[in-house]
Amino acid sequence: MKITEEALENRVVLRISGEMSLETAPQLLSRLLALGPGAPVSLDLAGVEAIDLACIQLLIAAQRSWSQRGAGLEIADSGAGIWAASAAAAGLVAQTGEAND
């Protein structure tokens, strides 16, 4: 998994590519925790080729955590639709769209 970070005027965008799995979840968690509590974040999953349950759970927990702190964490999936397909397979309602630039 590769994560690149772009700081925009009103949010931080993390572009994730490769495979998101149990083995890569600690890397993603560390990156999210390093962002701090107040920054709105967009996770761009367009480059993700595969995602497993561990990372889906991590993304859901992160989204809840950001929401509880009054900040936004958007999961954008403008590419292959990996988030939408995975969330649908898990019985979740997925929100897709472009990361706000």
N, CA, C and O atoms as a GROMACS GRO file, in nm:
protein
  404
    1MET      N    1   0.085  -0.117   0.000
    1MET     CA    2   0.000   0.000   0.000
    1MET      C    3   0.089   0.123   0.000
    1MET      O    4   0.191   0.127   0.069
    2LYS      N    5   0.050   0.221  -0.077
    2LYS     CA    6   0.120   0.349  -0.082
    2LYS      C    7   0.021   0.459  -0.044
    2LYS      O    8  -0.093   0.460  -0.090
    3ILE      N    9   0.067   0.552   0.041
    3ILE     CA   10  -0.016   0.664   0.082
    3ILE      C   11   0.059   0.793   0.052
    3ILE      O   12   0.173   0.812   0.095
    4THR      N   13  -0.005   0.881  -0.023
    4THR     CA   14   0.051   1.014  -0.045
    4THR      C   15  -0.042   1.116   0.017
    4THR      O   16  -0.164   1.096   0.021
    5GLU      N   17   0.014   1.223   0.065
    5GLU     CA   18  -0.064   1.325   0.136
    5GLU      C   19  -0.054   1.458   0.065
    5GLU      O   20   0.053   1.499   0.021
    6GLU      N   21  -0.168   1.524   0.054
    6GLU     CA   22  -0.175   1.657  -0.005
    6GLU      C   23  -0.254   1.746   0.089
    6GLU      O   24  -0.369   1.717   0.123
    7ALA      N   25  -0.192   1.856   0.131
    7ALA     CA   26  -0.261   1.951   0.219
    7ALA      C   27  -0.326   2.057   0.131
    7ALA      O   28  -0.257   2.132   0.062
    8LEU      N   29  -0.456   2.063   0.134
    8LEU     CA   30  -0.531   2.164   0.062
    8LEU      C   31  -0.571   2.273   0.161
    8LEU      O   32  -0.547   2.262   0.281
    9GLU      N   33  -0.632   2.375   0.110
    9GLU     CA   34  -0.671   2.489   0.194
    9GLU      C   35  -0.764   2.449   0.307
    9GLU      O   36  -0.750   2.497   0.420
   10ASN      N   37  -0.860   2.362   0.278
   10ASN     CA   38  -0.962   2.330   0.378
   10ASN      C   39  -0.963   2.184   0.424
   10ASN      O   40  -1.051   2.144   0.499
   11ARG      N   41  -0.865   2.105   0.379
   11ARG     CA   42  -0.861   1.964   0.419
   11ARG      C   43  -0.731   1.899   0.378
   11ARG      O   44  -0.652   1.955   0.302
   12VAL      N   45  -0.710   1.780   0.431
   12VAL     CA   46  -0.596   1.698   0.394
   12VAL      C   47  -0.650   1.583   0.310
   12VAL      O   48  -0.749   1.519   0.346
   13VAL      N   49  -0.585   1.556   0.197
   13VAL     CA   50  -0.624   1.444   0.112
   13VAL      C   51  -0.516   1.337   0.121
   13VAL      O   52  -0.399   1.363   0.094
   14LEU      N   53  -0.557   1.216   0.159
   14LEU     CA   54  -0.468   1.101   0.155
   14LEU      C   55  -0.509   1.016   0.036
   14LEU      O   56  -0.621   0.966   0.030
   15ARG      N   57  -0.417   1.001  -0.059
   15ARG     CA   58  -0.442   0.916  -0.175
   15ARG      C   59  -0.377   0.780  -0.148
   15ARG      O   60  -0.256   0.769  -0.126
   16ILE      N   61  -0.461   0.679  -0.150
   16ILE     CA   62  -0.416   0.544  -0.116
   16ILE      C   63  -0.421   0.458  -0.241
   16ILE      O   64  -0.518   0.462  -0.317
   17SER      N   65  -0.314   0.381  -0.260
   17SER     CA   66  -0.312   0.291  -0.375
   17SER      C   67  -0.254   0.156  -0.332
   17SER      O   68  -0.189   0.144  -0.229
   18GLY      N   69  -0.281   0.056  -0.414
   18GLY     CA   70  -0.233  -0.079  -0.384
   18GLY      C   71  -0.335  -0.160  -0.308
   18GLY      O   72  -0.456  -0.141  -0.326
   19GLU      N   73  -0.287  -0.249  -0.225
   19GLU     CA   74  -0.374  -0.339  -0.150
   19GLU      C   75  -0.387  -0.294  -0.006
   19GLU      O   76  -0.287  -0.269   0.062
   20MET      N   77  -0.510  -0.282   0.041
   20MET     CA   78  -0.538  -0.249   0.180
   20MET      C   79  -0.577  -0.379   0.250
   20MET      O   80  -0.681  -0.438   0.221
   21SER      N   81  -0.493  -0.422   0.344
   21SER     CA   82  -0.515  -0.552   0.408
   21SER      C   83  -0.476  -0.546   0.556
   21SER      O   84  -0.430  -0.443   0.605
   22LEU      N   85  -0.495  -0.656   0.623
   22LEU     CA   86  -0.457  -0.667   0.763
   22LEU      C   87  -0.310  -0.628   0.781
   22LEU      O   88  -0.274  -0.564   0.880
   23GLU      N   89  -0.226  -0.665   0.687
   23GLU     CA   90  -0.084  -0.634   0.697
   23GLU      C   91  -0.055  -0.485   0.681
   23GLU      O   92   0.042  -0.435   0.738
   24THR      N   93  -0.137  -0.413   0.604
   24THR     CA   94  -0.112  -0.270   0.581
   24THR      C   95  -0.194  -0.179   0.672
   24THR      O   96  -0.171  -0.058   0.675
   25ALA      N   97  -0.290  -0.236   0.745
   25ALA     CA   98  -0.376  -0.155   0.833
   25ALA      C   99  -0.297  -0.073   0.936
   25ALA      O  100  -0.333   0.043   0.958
   26PRO      N  101  -0.192  -0.127   0.998
   26PRO     CA  102  -0.117  -0.044   1.094
   26PRO      C  103  -0.054   0.080   1.029
   26PRO      O  104  -0.046   0.185   1.093
   27GLN      N  105  -0.010   0.069   0.905
   27GLN     CA  106   0.046   0.184   0.834
   27GLN      C  107  -0.061   0.292   0.815
   27GLN      O  108  -0.035   0.411   0.837
   28LEU      N  109  -0.180   0.252   0.774
   28LEU     CA  110  -0.289   0.347   0.757
   28LEU      C  111  -0.330   0.409   0.889
   28LEU      O  112  -0.352   0.530   0.897
   29LEU      N  113  -0.341   0.328   0.993
   29LEU     CA  114  -0.378   0.379   1.125
   29LEU      C  115  -0.276   0.482   1.173
   29LEU      O  116  -0.316   0.588   1.222
   30SER      N  117  -0.149   0.454   1.160
   30SER     CA  118  -0.045   0.550   1.200
   30SER      C  119  -0.058   0.681   1.125
   30SER      O  120  -0.044   0.789   1.184
   31ARG      N  121  -0.085   0.672   0.997
   31ARG     CA  122  -0.098   0.793   0.915
   31ARG      C  123  -0.218   0.875   0.957
   31ARG      O  124  -0.211   0.998   0.964
   32LEU      N  125  -0.329   0.809   0.986
   32LEU     CA  126  -0.449   0.880   1.031
   32LEU      C  127  -0.428   0.945   1.166
   32LEU      O  128  -0.467   1.060   1.187
   33LEU      N  129  -0.367   0.873   1.259
   33LEU     CA  130  -0.342   0.928   1.392
   33LEU      C  131  -0.247   1.048   1.386
   33LEU      O  132  -0.259   1.139   1.468
   34ALA      N  133  -0.155   1.048   1.293
   34ALA     CA  134  -0.060   1.158   1.280
   34ALA      C  135  -0.126   1.287   1.230
   34ALA      O  136  -0.069   1.395   1.244
   35LEU      N  137  -0.246   1.277   1.173
   35LEU     CA  138  -0.313   1.395   1.120
   35LEU      C  139  -0.367   1.486   1.229
   35LEU      O  140  -0.386   1.606   1.205
   36GLY      N  141  -0.390   1.434   1.345
   36GLY     CA  142  -0.443   1.518   1.452
   36GLY      C  143  -0.594   1.524   1.449
   36GLY      O  144  -0.657   1.481   1.352
   37PRO      N  145  -0.652   1.579   1.554
   37PRO     CA  146  -0.796   1.572   1.573
   37PRO      C  147  -0.880   1.670   1.491
   37PRO      O  148  -0.998   1.642   1.469
   38GLY      N  149  -0.826   1.781   1.445
   38GLY     CA  150  -0.912   1.883   1.389
   38GLY      C  151  -0.920   1.890   1.238
   38GLY      O  152  -1.010   1.956   1.185
   39ALA      N  153  -0.831   1.824   1.168
   39ALA     CA  154  -0.824   1.841   1.024
   39ALA      C  155  -0.931   1.759   0.952
   39ALA      O  156  -0.940   1.637   0.971
   40PRO      N  157  -1.012   1.824   0.869
   40PRO     CA  158  -1.100   1.746   0.781
   40PRO      C  159  -1.013   1.667   0.684
   40PRO      O  160  -0.911   1.716   0.636
   41VAL      N  161  -1.054   1.544   0.656
   41VAL     CA  162  -0.972   1.454   0.576
   41VAL      C  163  -1.055   1.391   0.465
   41VAL      O  164  -1.172   1.356   0.485
   42SER      N  165  -0.994   1.378   0.348
   42SER     CA  166  -1.051   1.300   0.239
   42SER      C  167  -0.957   1.184   0.212
   42SER      O  168  -0.837   1.204   0.193
   43LEU      N  169  -1.011   1.064   0.209
   43LEU     CA  170  -0.935   0.947   0.171
   43LEU      C  171  -0.975   0.911   0.030
   43LEU      O  172  -1.089   0.872   0.005
   44ASP      N  173  -0.881   0.924  -0.063
   44ASP     CA  174  -0.907   0.893  -0.203
   44ASP      C  175  -0.863   0.750  -0.229
   44ASP      O  176  -0.743   0.720  -0.229
   45LEU      N  177  -0.958   0.661  -0.250
   45LEU     CA  178  -0.930   0.518  -0.267
   45LEU      C  179  -0.929   0.477  -0.414
   45LEU      O  180  -0.935   0.358  -0.444
   46ALA      N  181  -0.920   0.573  -0.505
   46ALA     CA  182  -0.927   0.542  -0.647
   46ALA      C  183  -0.819   0.444  -0.692
   46ALA      O  184  -0.841   0.366  -0.785
   47GLY      N  185  -0.703   0.447  -0.627
   47GLY     CA  186  -0.594   0.359  -0.666
   47GLY      C  187  -0.588   0.227  -0.591
   47GLY      O  188  -0.494   0.150  -0.609
   48VAL      N  189  -0.687   0.201  -0.507
   48VAL     CA  190  -0.688   0.078  -0.428
   48VAL      C  191  -0.733  -0.039  -0.516
   48VAL      O  192  -0.836  -0.032  -0.582
   49GLU      N  193  -0.654  -0.145  -0.514
   49GLU     CA  194  -0.683  -0.262  -0.596
   49GLU      C  195  -0.762  -0.368  -0.520
   49GLU      O  196  -0.838  -0.444  -0.581
   50ALA      N  197  -0.745  -0.374  -0.388
   50ALA     CA  198  -0.816  -0.472  -0.306
   50ALA      C  199  -0.821  -0.419  -0.164
   50ALA      O  200  -0.730  -0.349  -0.119
   51ILE      N  201  -0.928  -0.454  -0.094
   51ILE     CA  202  -0.944  -0.412   0.046
   51ILE      C  203  -1.008  -0.526   0.122
   51ILE      O  204  -1.102  -0.590   0.074
   52ASP      N  205  -0.956  -0.553   0.243
   52ASP     CA  206  -1.015  -0.660   0.322
   52ASP      C  207  -1.093  -0.604   0.440
   52ASP      O  208  -1.098  -0.482   0.460
   53LEU      N  209  -1.154  -0.693   0.515
   53LEU     CA  210  -1.242  -0.653   0.625
   53LEU      C  211  -1.171  -0.569   0.730
   53LEU      O  212  -1.230  -0.476   0.785
   54ALA      N  213  -1.046  -0.600   0.760
   54ALA     CA  214  -0.971  -0.524   0.861
   54ALA      C  215  -0.965  -0.376   0.824
   54ALA      O  216  -0.984  -0.289   0.909
   55CYS      N  217  -0.939  -0.347   0.698
   55CYS     CA  218  -0.930  -0.207   0.657
   55CYS      C  219  -1.067  -0.142   0.644
   55CYS      O  220  -1.081  -0.022   0.668
   56ILE      N  221  -1.167  -0.219   0.606
   56ILE     CA  222  -1.303  -0.163   0.604
   56ILE      C  223  -1.342  -0.122   0.746
   56ILE      O  224  -1.397  -0.013   0.766
   57GLN      N  225  -1.314  -0.207   0.844
   57GLN     CA  226  -1.345  -0.174   0.982
   57GLN      C  227  -1.266  -0.052   1.028
   57GLN      O  228  -1.320   0.033   1.099
   58LEU      N  229  -1.141  -0.042   0.989
   58LEU     CA  230  -1.057   0.072   1.025
   58LEU      C  231  -1.114   0.201   0.966
   58LEU      O  232  -1.119   0.303   1.035
   59LEU      N  233  -1.157   0.197   0.842
   59LEU     CA  234  -1.214   0.316   0.778
   59LEU      C  235  -1.344   0.358   0.844
   59LEU      O  236  -1.369   0.477   0.864
   60ILE      N  237  -1.428   0.262   0.879
   60ILE     CA  238  -1.554   0.294   0.946
   60ILE      C  239  -1.528   0.355   1.083
   60ILE      O  240  -1.591   0.454   1.121
   61ALA      N  241  -1.434   0.296   1.158
   61ALA     CA  242  -1.400   0.350   1.290
   61ALA      C  243  -1.341   0.490   1.278
   61ALA      O  244  -1.372   0.577   1.359
   62ALA      N  245  -1.256   0.512   1.179
   62ALA     CA  246  -1.198   0.645   1.159
   62ALA      C  247  -1.305   0.747   1.125
   62ALA      O  248  -1.304   0.859   1.176
   63GLN      N  249  -1.399   0.708   1.039
   63GLN     CA  250  -1.506   0.801   1.001
   63GLN      C  251  -1.591   0.837   1.124
   63GLN      O  252  -1.628   0.953   1.140
   64ARG      N  253  -1.620   0.741   1.207
   64ARG     CA  254  -1.697   0.768   1.330
   64ARG      C  255  -1.619   0.859   1.424
   64ARG      O  256  -1.675   0.952   1.483
   65SER      N  257  -1.490   0.832   1.438
   65SER     CA  258  -1.406   0.911   1.527
   65SER      C  259  -1.399   1.057   1.481
   65SER      O  260  -1.412   1.148   1.563
   66TRP      N  261  -1.380   1.079   1.352
   66TRP     CA  262  -1.374   1.216   1.301
   66TRP      C  263  -1.509   1.284   1.322
   66TRP      O  264  -1.513   1.402   1.358
   67SER      N  265  -1.617   1.213   1.302
   67SER     CA  266  -1.750   1.270   1.320
   67SER      C  267  -1.774   1.310   1.465
   67SER      O  268  -1.830   1.416   1.491
   68GLN      N  269  -1.732   1.226   1.558
   68GLN     CA  270  -1.750   1.257   1.700
   68GLN      C  271  -1.671   1.380   1.741
   68GLN      O  272  -1.709   1.450   1.836
   69ARG      N  273  -1.562   1.408   1.672
   69ARG     CA  274  -1.480   1.526   1.702
   69ARG      C  275  -1.527   1.650   1.627
   69ARG      O  276  -1.468   1.757   1.641
   70GLY      N  277  -1.632   1.636   1.549
   70GLY     CA  278  -1.685   1.749   1.475
   70GLY      C  279  -1.608   1.780   1.348
   70GLY      O  280  -1.625   1.888   1.291
   71ALA      N  281  -1.526   1.690   1.304
   71ALA     CA  282  -1.451   1.708   1.179
   71ALA      C  283  -1.503   1.605   1.078
   71ALA      O  284  -1.568   1.508   1.115
   72GLY      N  285  -1.473   1.629   0.953
   72GLY     CA  286  -1.521   1.537   0.850
   72GLY      C  287  -1.411   1.445   0.801
   72GLY      O  288  -1.296   1.485   0.787
   73LEU      N  289  -1.448   1.322   0.776
   73LEU     CA  290  -1.361   1.227   0.709
   73LEU      C  291  -1.442   1.168   0.595
   73LEU      O  292  -1.536   1.091   0.616
   74GLU      N  293  -1.404   1.206   0.474
   74GLU     CA  294  -1.475   1.163   0.355
   74GLU      C  295  -1.399   1.049   0.289
   74GLU      O  296  -1.276   1.054   0.277
   75ILE      N  297  -1.471   0.948   0.249
   75ILE     CA  298  -1.410   0.838   0.175
   75ILE      C  299  -1.454   0.852   0.030
   75ILE      O  300  -1.570   0.828  -0.004
   76ALA      N  301  -1.360   0.890  -0.054
   76ALA     CA  302  -1.387   0.912  -0.195
   76ALA      C  303  -1.335   0.793  -0.274
   76ALA      O  304  -1.225   0.742  -0.250
   77ASP      N  305  -1.414   0.750  -0.368
   77ASP     CA  306  -1.383   0.630  -0.446
   77ASP      C  307  -1.418   0.657  -0.591
   77ASP      O  308  -1.515   0.603  -0.643
   78SER      N  309  -1.339   0.740  -0.655
   78SER     CA  310  -1.372   0.783  -0.790
   78SER      C  311  -1.318   0.691  -0.898
   78SER      O  312  -1.346   0.712  -1.016
   79GLY      N  313  -1.243   0.590  -0.860
   79GLY     CA  314  -1.181   0.503  -0.958
   79GLY      C  315  -1.260   0.377  -0.983
   79GLY      O  316  -1.370   0.382  -1.038
   80ALA      N  317  -1.204   0.264  -0.943
   80ALA     CA  318  -1.262   0.134  -0.974
   80ALA      C  319  -1.383   0.100  -0.887
   80ALA      O  320  -1.450   0.000  -0.913
   81GLY      N  321  -1.412   0.180  -0.788
   81GLY     CA  322  -1.528   0.155  -0.703
   81GLY      C  323  -1.504   0.050  -0.597
   81GLY      O  324  -1.597  -0.018  -0.555
   82ILE      N  325  -1.379   0.034  -0.554
   82ILE     CA  326  -1.346  -0.070  -0.458
   82ILE      C  327  -1.419  -0.051  -0.326
   82ILE      O  328  -1.467  -0.147  -0.266
   83TRP      N  329  -1.429   0.074  -0.279
   83TRP     CA  330  -1.498   0.101  -0.153
   83TRP      C  331  -1.646   0.069  -0.166
   83TRP      O  332  -1.704   0.003  -0.080
   84ALA      N  333  -1.708   0.116  -0.273
   84ALA     CA  334  -1.850   0.092  -0.293
   84ALA      C  335  -1.879  -0.057  -0.305
   84ALA      O  336  -1.974  -0.106  -0.244
   85ALA      N  337  -1.799  -0.128  -0.382
   85ALA     CA  338  -1.821  -0.271  -0.400
   85ALA      C  339  -1.799  -0.347  -0.269
   85ALA      O  340  -1.877  -0.436  -0.236
   86SER      N  341  -1.695  -0.312  -0.196
   86SER     CA  342  -1.666  -0.380  -0.070
   86SER      C  343  -1.772  -0.350   0.035
   86SER      O  344  -1.817  -0.439   0.106
   87ALA      N  345  -1.811  -0.224   0.044
   87ALA     CA  346  -1.913  -0.186   0.141
   87ALA      C  347  -2.046  -0.253   0.108
   87ALA      O  348  -2.116  -0.299   0.198
   88ALA      N  349  -2.080  -0.258  -0.019
   88ALA     CA  350  -2.205  -0.323  -0.059
   88ALA      C  351  -2.201  -0.472  -0.027
   88ALA      O  352  -2.300  -0.528   0.019
   89ALA      N  353  -2.087  -0.535  -0.050
   89ALA     CA  354  -2.073  -0.678  -0.020
   89ALA      C  355  -2.086  -0.704   0.130
   89ALA      O  356  -2.131  -0.810   0.172
   90ALA      N  357  -2.047  -0.604   0.211
   90ALA     CA  358  -2.056  -0.616   0.356
   90ALA      C  359  -2.194  -0.574   0.408
   90ALA      O  360  -2.220  -0.582   0.528
   91GLY      N  361  -2.281  -0.529   0.318
   91GLY     CA  362  -2.415  -0.488   0.358
   91GLY      C  363  -2.422  -0.344   0.408
   91GLY      O  364  -2.518  -0.307   0.476
   92LEU      N  365  -2.321  -0.263   0.374
   92LEU     CA  366  -2.317  -0.124   0.417
   92LEU      C  367  -2.362  -0.032   0.304
   92LEU      O  368  -2.355  -0.069   0.187
   93VAL      N  369  -2.408   0.086   0.339
   93VAL     CA  370  -2.440   0.188   0.240
   93VAL      C  371  -2.313   0.268   0.218
   93VAL      O  372  -2.258   0.324   0.312
   94ALA      N  373  -2.267   0.274   0.095
   94ALA     CA  374  -2.142   0.344   0.062
   94ALA      C  375  -2.173   0.478  -0.003
   94ALA      O  376  -2.267   0.490  -0.082
   95GLN      N  377  -2.094   0.579   0.031
   95GLN     CA  378  -2.100   0.708  -0.034
   95GLN      C  379  -1.978   0.719  -0.122
   95GLN      O  380  -1.865   0.700  -0.076
   96THR      N  381  -2.000   0.749  -0.249
   96THR     CA  382  -1.887   0.763  -0.340
   96THR      C  383  -1.887   0.902  -0.398
   96THR      O  384  -1.988   0.973  -0.392
   97GLY      N  385  -1.775   0.942  -0.455
   97GLY     CA  386  -1.764   1.073  -0.517
   97GLY      C  387  -1.620   1.115  -0.526
   97GLY      O  388  -1.530   1.043  -0.484
   98GLU      N  389  -1.600   1.232  -0.580
   98GLU     CA  390  -1.467   1.288  -0.597
   98GLU      C  391  -1.420   1.349  -0.466
   98GLU      O  392  -1.501   1.403  -0.390
   99ALA      N  393  -1.291   1.342  -0.440
   99ALA     CA  394  -1.232   1.413  -0.325
   99ALA      C  395  -1.241   1.561  -0.352
   99ALA      O  396  -1.215   1.605  -0.464
  100ASN      N  397  -1.278   1.640  -0.252
  100ASN     CA  398  -1.287   1.785  -0.268
  100ASN      C  399  -1.149   1.844  -0.281
  100ASN      O  400  -1.065   1.827  -0.193
  101ASP      N  401  -1.125   1.914  -0.391
  101ASP     CA  402  -0.994   1.977  -0.413
  101ASP      C  403  -0.999   2.123  -0.382
  101ASP      O  404  -0.898   2.193  -0.394
   0.00000   0.00000   0.00000
